[in-house]
């Protein structure tokens, strides 16, 4: 069942009263959720049965009186490989490491007002922790605990996003991420993720037993187990990534209802284009300045960087190529940009007036925030080592 439609309460520091939205449930999403749960359960059942077969089949040969040396060794090897598989299958606690700079409402009231308005539009609780990260990306997750139990909501907001998106585009991105909370994607996510990492551990642990499989009969068991695990893992990845792509389409749909269709399309294009330029900007423009002990505005510099005509033209060419040539990969968790834009264009436009102000204007004292971000991500850096400068100062020095 979907959550009831609600009217968003607007903070005194917010600039946009969100309209009341009505969200229609999609029965197909329940089937995709069922597929995720089925694949998780099937994975544990498959591995347990395969481990049992590794022990039971050699045991049958021993019980039938074929207790020669090779059969005894095969039985012992079956016990070892079964133990490695079951040990790999045991869930581990989620050790969450802060991915960036923690952000607080007390110091960033305008940004958190936007987050609270979007959360209110979906009748969803706010994430307990919000981090500023160094990627051209935004994400939400339930982290900590064991297999999702005892977890907490966290959100990552990419520093570059705030410099390349307008407020309307940024709202659409936020709405897309909160839609993952609304759809229960982050609740199932830990189960799927833990299952996937458990299968990877199985490959790693049975791979370490490869040297023991040099004896011919052991090699047969090793090859059969490895082949069956590989076939199953391919099926598992294709299934969960199919579900993931459908969840992305659904999150885009809800984002359009809340923040508008065109801001989402423009935001998707801006993010994909900027993702290609961010590494070049960081390595060629910013790192040399940091090595000299200077910190020009990171976000401001990136906005200037992608606005350079030659760079902007290259970004557009790469973006057009991605849209024209992008194809669905069964192992990708996200649909290609072309398909997302095509699906979004079929949705209602929405009635929300656009705000073309830069999303960076939602930040208080952005330069100091960026300096704290650098210090957080580089713990060996002594506080006070870096000095804030403007890009205008940098340009004047380069001319001199």
C-alpha positions in Angstrom: 0.0 0.0 0.0 1.2 3.5 -0.7 1.4 6.2 1.9 -1.4 8.8 2.1 -0.9 12.0 0.2 0.1 14.8 2.5 0.5 18.6 2.3 4.1 19.6 3.0 4.7 22.0 5.8 7.0 24.7 4.6 9.9 25.9 6.8 10.3 29.6 7.3 13.6 29.4 5.4 12.2 27.5 2.4 11.2 29.3 -0.7 8.7 26.8 -2.3 5.4 25.6 -1.0 5.1 22.1 -2.3 1.7 21.2 -3.6 -0.3 18.3 -2.3 0.5 15.1 -4.3 -1.4 11.9 -4.8 0.8 8.8 -5.3 -0.8 5.9 -7.0 0.6 2.5 -5.9 2.1 0.2 -8.6 1.3 -3.4 -8.2 4.3 -4.3 -10.4 6.6 -2.9 -7.7 5.2 -5.4 -5.2 6.2 -8.2 -7.6 9.7 -6.8 -8.0 10.0 -6.6 -4.2 8.9 -10.2 -4.0 11.6 -11.1 -6.6 14.2 -9.5 -4.4 13.1 -11.4 -1.4 12.9 -14.6 -3.3 16.4 -14.3 -4.6 17.8 -13.6 -1.2 16.0 -16.7 0.3 16.9 -18.8 -2.7 20.6 -17.9 -2.4 20.7 -19.2 1.2 18.8 -22.3 0.3 21.0 -23.0 -2.8 24.2 -22.6 -0.9 23.1 -24.8 2.0 21.9 -27.5 -0.3 25.1 -27.4 -2.3 27.2 -27.5 0.8 25.2 -30.5 2.1 25.7 -32.2 -1.3 29.5 -31.8 -1.0 29.4 -33.8 2.2 26.5 -36.2 1.6 27.4 -37.6 -1.8 30.9 -38.7 -0.7 29.4 -40.1 2.5 27.1 -42.2 0.4 30.1 -43.7 -1.4 31.7 -44.4 2.0 28.5 -46.0 3.3 28.3 -48.2 0.2 31.6 -49.7 1.1 33.9 -47.7 -1.3 36.1 -46.7 1.6 39.3 -46.4 -0.4 41.9 -43.6 0.1 40.5 -41.3 -2.7 36.9 -41.5 -1.4 38.0 -40.7 2.2 40.0 -37.7 0.9 37.0 -36.6 -1.2 34.8 -36.8 1.8 37.2 -34.7 3.9 37.6 -32.2 1.1 33.8 -32.0 0.9 33.6 -31.2 4.6 36.2 -28.5 4.1 34.6 -26.9 1.1 31.1 -27.1 2.7 32.4 -25.5 5.8 34.0 -22.7 3.8 30.7 -22.0 2.0 28.6 -22.0 5.2 31.1 -19.8 7.0 31.0 -17.4 4.1 27.2 -17.4 4.3 27.0 -16.2 7.9 26.0 -12.5 8.0 28.5 -10.0 9.3 27.7 -6.8 11.2 27.6 -3.7 9.0 30.6 -1.6 10.0 29.6 1.8 8.7 32.4 4.4 8.1 31.4 8.0 7.6 31.7 8.7 3.8 32.1 12.4 4.2 31.5 15.5 6.3 28.5 15.2 8.6 26.1 18.1 8.1 23.8 19.5 10.7 20.5 21.5 10.6 21.8 24.1 13.0 24.6 25.2 10.6 22.7 24.5 7.3 19.1 25.5 7.9 18.2 26.2 4.3 19.5 22.9 3.0 17.7 20.9 5.7 14.5 22.8 5.1 14.6 21.5 1.6 15.3 17.9 2.9 12.4 18.2 5.4 10.0 19.4 2.7 10.8 16.6 0.4 10.6 14.1 3.2 7.2 15.5 4.2 5.9 15.2 0.7 6.3 11.4 0.9 5.5 11.2 4.6 8.9 9.8 5.3 11.2 10.3 8.3 14.4 12.3 7.8 17.7 10.4 7.5 19.5 10.4 10.9 22.7 11.4 9.2 23.4 13.5 6.2 26.9 13.6 4.7 28.7 15.9 2.2 30.6 13.6 -0.2 33.1 14.2 -3.0 31.2 12.5 -5.8 28.9 13.7 -8.5 26.1 11.7 -6.9 23.5 11.5 -4.2 22.4 8.4 -2.4 20.4 7.1 0.5 20.8 3.9 2.5 20.0 2.0 5.7 23.4 1.3 7.3 24.6 -0.3 10.5 23.1 -3.2 12.4 22.9 -6.8 11.1 21.0 -7.7 7.9 19.1 -4.4 8.2 18.1 -4.9 11.8 19.3 -2.0 14.0 20.2 0.1 11.0 19.7 3.8 10.6 18.9 6.1 7.6 21.8 7.9 6.1 22.1 10.2 3.0 25.1 11.3 0.9 24.9 14.6 -1.0 27.7 15.2 -3.6 29.5 18.5 -3.2 29.7 18.9 -7.0 25.9 18.6 -7.3 25.4 21.8 -5.4 27.5 23.8 -7.9 26.1 22.3 -11.2 22.4 22.1 -10.4 19.7 24.7 -9.9 17.6 24.5 -6.8 14.7 23.0 -8.8 17.0 20.3 -10.3 18.5 19.6 -6.8 15.0 19.2 -5.4 14.3 16.6 -8.1 17.4 14.7 -7.2 16.4 14.8 -3.5 12.9 13.7 -4.3 14.3 10.7 -6.3 16.5 9.7 -3.3 13.6 10.0 -0.8 11.5 8.0 -3.2 13.8 5.1 -2.5 13.0 5.4 1.1 9.3 5.6 0.2 9.5 2.4 -1.9 11.2 0.4 0.8 14.3 0.0 -1.4 16.7 0.8 1.4 15.0 -1.7 3.7 15.5 -4.5 1.3 18.9 -3.2 0.2 20.9 -4.5 3.2 19.5 -8.0 2.6 20.4 -8.0 -1.0 23.8 -6.4 -0.4 24.7 -8.9 2.3 23.6 -11.8 0.2 25.7 -10.6 -2.7 28.8 -10.0 -0.5 28.3 -13.5 1.0 28.4 -15.1 -2.5 31.5 -13.1 -3.3 33.1 -14.4 0.0 32.2 -17.9 -1.1 34.1 -17.5 -4.4 37.1 -16.1 -2.5 37.1 -18.8 0.2 36.6 -21.8 -2.2 39.1 -20.2 -4.5 41.7 -20.4 -1.7 41.1 -24.2 -1.7 42.1 -24.5 -5.4 45.6 -25.8 -4.5 44.0 -28.7 -2.7 42.0 -29.6 -5.8 45.1 -30.8 -7.7 44.2 -34.4 -6.9 42.0 -35.5 -9.9 38.9 -36.5 -7.9 39.0 -33.4 -5.8 39.4 -31.3 -8.9 36.1 -32.6 -10.2 34.2 -31.6 -7.0 35.9 -28.2 -7.0 35.0 -27.6 -10.7 31.4 -28.7 -10.2 30.9 -26.4 -7.1 32.6 -23.4 -8.7 30.6 -23.8 -11.9 27.3 -24.1 -10.1 28.1 -21.1 -8.0 29.1 -19.1 -11.1 25.8 -20.0 -12.9 23.7 -19.1 -9.8 25.6 -15.8 -9.3 24.9 -14.8 -12.9 21.2 -15.5 -12.4 21.2 -13.6 -9.0 22.9 -10.5 -10.5 20.6 -10.3 -13.4 17.5 -10.7 -11.2 18.5 -8.1 -8.6 19.7 -5.6 -11.1 16.5 -6.0 -13.1 14.7 -5.1 -9.8 17.1 -2.2 -9.2 16.4 -0.7 -12.6 12.7 -0.8 -12.1 13.1 0.9 -8.7 15.0 3.7 -10.4 12.1 4.2 -12.9 9.7 4.3 -10.0 11.9 6.8 -8.1 12.0 9.0 -11.2 8.2 8.9 -11.4 7.8 10.0 -7.8 10.4 12.7 -8.2 8.4 14.2 -11.1 5.3 14.3 -9.0 7.1 16.2 -6.3 9.6 18.4 -8.1 8.5 18.5 -11.7 9.4 16.6 -14.9 11.8 19.0 -16.6 14.0 19.7 -13.6 14.5 16.0 -13.2 15.5 15.6 -16.9 17.8 18.6 -16.8 19.3 17.4 -13.5 20.0 13.9 -14.9 21.7 15.4 -17.9 23.8 17.7 -15.8 24.9 14.9 -13.4 25.9 12.6 -16.2 27.8 15.3 -18.0 29.5 16.6 -14.9 30.6 13.1 -13.8 32.8 13.0 -16.8 34.4 16.3 -16.0 34.8 16.1 -12.2 38.0 13.9 -12.2 39.7 16.1 -14.7 38.8 19.2 -12.7 40.0 17.7 -9.4 43.3 16.4 -10.7 44.3 19.3 -13.1 42.9 22.3 -11.4 42.3 21.7 -7.7 45.1 19.3 -6.6 47.9 21.7 -7.7 46.3 24.5 -5.6 45.9 22.2 -2.6 49.6 21.2 -2.8 50.4 24.9 -2.5 48.3 25.2 0.6 45.5 27.1 -1.0 41.8 26.2 -1.1 39.8 28.0 -3.8 36.1 27.5 -3.7 35.7 23.9 -4.9 32.1 24.2 -6.0 32.6 27.6 -7.5 35.7 26.4 -9.4 33.9 23.4 -10.8 31.1 25.6 -12.1 33.6 27.8 -13.8 35.5 24.8 -15.1 32.5 23.2 -16.9 31.5 26.6 -18.3 34.7 27.0 -20.2 33.5 26.8 -23.9 35.9 24.0 -25.0 35.2 21.9 -21.9 31.5 22.5 -22.1 31.4 21.5 -25.8 33.3 18.3 -24.9 30.9 17.5 -22.1 28.0 18.0 -24.5 29.5 15.7 -27.1 30.2 13.0 -24.6 26.7 13.4 -23.2 25.1 13.2 -26.6 27.1 10.1 -27.4 26.0 8.4 -24.1 22.4 9.2 -24.8 22.5 7.9 -28.4 24.6 4.8 -27.8 23.6 3.8 -24.3 22.1 0.3 -24.1 20.6 -1.6 -21.2 23.1 -3.9 -19.5 21.6 -6.8 -17.5 24.3 -6.3 -14.9 23.8 -2.6 -14.4 21.8 -1.4 -11.4 20.6 1.8 -13.2 18.9 2.1 -16.6 20.8 4.0 -19.3 20.3 7.7 -19.4 18.4 7.6 -22.7 15.9 5.2 -21.3 15.4 7.2 -18.1 14.8 10.4 -20.1 12.4 8.7 -22.5 10.4 7.2 -19.6 10.4 10.6 -17.7 9.2 12.5 -20.8 6.0 10.4 -20.7 5.1 11.5 -17.2 3.1 14.6 -16.2 5.0 17.8 -16.3 4.0 18.9 -12.8 2.8 22.3 -11.5 5.8 23.4 -9.5 7.4 26.8 -10.5 11.1 26.4 -11.3 13.8 28.0 -9.1 16.8 28.7 -11.3 19.0 29.8 -8.4 22.1 27.7 -8.0 21.7 24.9 -5.4 24.9 26.1 -3.8 22.9 29.1 -2.5 21.3 26.7 0.0 24.6 26.4 1.8 25.7 28.7 4.6 29.3 29.8 4.4 30.1 27.4 1.5 33.8 28.1 1.5 34.3 27.2 5.2 32.1 24.1 4.7 34.4 23.0 1.8 37.5 23.6 3.9 36.0 21.4 6.7 35.2 18.8 4.1 38.8 18.6 2.9 40.1 18.4 6.5 37.6 15.6 7.2 38.5 13.6 4.1 42.3 14.1 4.8 42.8 13.3 8.5 46.6 13.7 8.2 46.0 17.3 7.2 46.7 19.7 10.1 43.9 22.2 10.8 44.9 25.7 9.6 47.3 24.3 7.0 45.1 25.4 4.1 44.1 28.9 3.3 40.9 29.9 1.6 41.4 32.0 -1.6 39.1 33.0 -4.4 39.5 31.9 -8.0 39.8 35.6 -9.0 42.9 35.7 -6.8 44.2 32.6 -8.5 43.6 34.0 -11.9 45.4 37.3 -11.1 48.4 35.4 -9.8 48.5 33.2 -12.9 48.5 36.2 -15.1 51.4 37.8 -13.1 
